[in-house]
């Protein structure tokens, strides 16, 4: 990753590399700023292996700092701006960060931790001063297999775990895309999701630079603002979460013309119902592609393919560098069609054979690391099965509901709930039940103008036509919205108490 700008520098040094509003940096200009940033960080004492944390919205300093940190062989830590100060402080202390780059009002640092500031409105601050000083960057022999970044998991239970990645295992999404999705003329990849999430950095700017194309940082996430940015910045590829995709489809002020430049939208970080993808295709005339991935992989490992059959509940086919293996409780591979734990392993055939690597492990969590990486595979903790090579995910292993001795997979029930025309969002979970052990319950968010009082009865009747009786939720709560973390995933531990209150 330390050399990820080289492709653009060699082939098109004058091409736009980074765009933010009216600011545009060519590959040559961005390279100069990253070199100056690396020189400035080195002058502050940052060395190989040191952890450097950053908590900012999507501004150029995020990209500059990330690339400079990689050139020094240091370790990047992104802290989402939505985290409360105690949560951010815990991550800084857990990693032993040496430097914190953040906004002027982000008072979460403790002790003698050195801090650099960035004003998100105009990029000014001590970070800008450090880059402007133009100190020469040291020559570092970077180990591509050493720790390079830490990405904390969503932490739905207890403290989050920090997945540690090398530069090597963050490269494959961008490099493998050169053959699976050849570079197009005037390619511009837009990033609206938070760059403090490592997966988004990998699928946004880093993905663009490994292809020698243009990365555009988008600042507005409301439907009309995002659509305007896509149109004005001529974005032809973007990664979204289901809620953003829904907002674009549902908003009457967003037209097909607004998204005319867009040739591909990838929807991840949550279940994307078939109805949403169909509505996207109908309104905008382009496909909304889904896949499956996780922080530890990193990023997506499966993706829909236009040349192969697609199940409505499928999560796509393995990308070139990986293979999906389904195992039982004894870690033995199970036959196709049988449900077990989803594991990810390197491809064994073709040009990518043996190249892929997962995370190096969890930061200071030796036992958890051994459990997740046993047998030379990444154990995801998700349950699923393969159907003619296509992955179907049934939910988290820890979320499987055992109702009266029968297994109920939340993802299967959620898929049916989301097929109901009056349901916008749905989340299924198990709650303690004296007779059954666990009862199946669901939280629903209705479509606009739907009567919340009549929705549960209509949805139960619908479920009874689509599901075995033991899978039909016995209770349903209608909410204005579902609790989500920074990645857009539903936090089911926050939902469970709502059923006690109702």
Secondary structure, DSSP 8 states (H G I E B T S, - for coil): -TTTTHHHHHHHTTSEEEEETTEEEEHHHHHHHHHHHHHHHHHTT--TT-EEEEE-SS-HHHHHHHHHHHHTT-EEEE--TTS-HHHHHHHHHHHT-SEEEE-TT-----TT-EEEE--TTT--SHHHHHHHT----------TTSEEEEEE---SSSS--EEEEEHHHHHHHHHHHHHHS---TT-EEEE-S-TTSHHHHIIIIIHHHHHT-EEEE----SHHHHHHHHHHTT--EEEEEHHHHHHHHH-TT--GGGGTT--EEEEESS---HHHHHHHHHHHSS-EEEEEE-TTT-SEEEE--TTS---TT---EE-TTEEEEEE-TTS-B--TT--EEEEEEE--SSTTTTT-----EETT-HHHHHHHTGGGSEEEEEEEEEETTEEEEEEEGGG-EEETTEEE-HHHHHHHHHHSTTEEEEEEEEEEETTTEEEEEEEEEE-TT--HHHHHHHHHHHHHHHS-GGGS-SEEEE-S---B-TTS-B-HHHHHHHHHH-
